Amino acid sequence: MQDYQFPYQGVQILGDYDQAECIHYDDAFNYKAFQFLPSLSENNLGPKTWIATTLPVKSKVVLKLWDAWNFDEEDRNREASVYLQLRSLWGKRVPSLLVKSPLEFFHALIFQHIMVQASQRSF
């Protein structure tokens, strides 16, 4: 892997990818590193889910992470399977699944980041 020089700390995709399962579902999306600040409350979307920024492009993505020390790949693979069944809705009704991969010591799914506006309907 190339040595990327960034002026800030980020999470990098680590080695052994010849042996690890890493599937890209979007050929236009290429990632090598992220700026991932889980301690900021605005980046936390719920259990196991955070907003991160791709580097060097600086686009937002959603990371869903399972701790590989405590979980095997089964839950991640099951969720990816559900998203693959919804592929015709990607980017329309559900976020696009971009990547299924290890990420440092996590099993990860990387999704399209979509800003959602609260509805102002009155019921």
Secondary structure, DSSP 8 states (H G I E B T S, - for coil): ------SS--EE--S-TTTS--EES-TT---SEEE--TTSGGGEEETTEEEEEEETT--EEEEEEEETTT--SHHHHHHHHHHHHTGGGBTTTB--EEEEEEETTEEEEEEE-----------
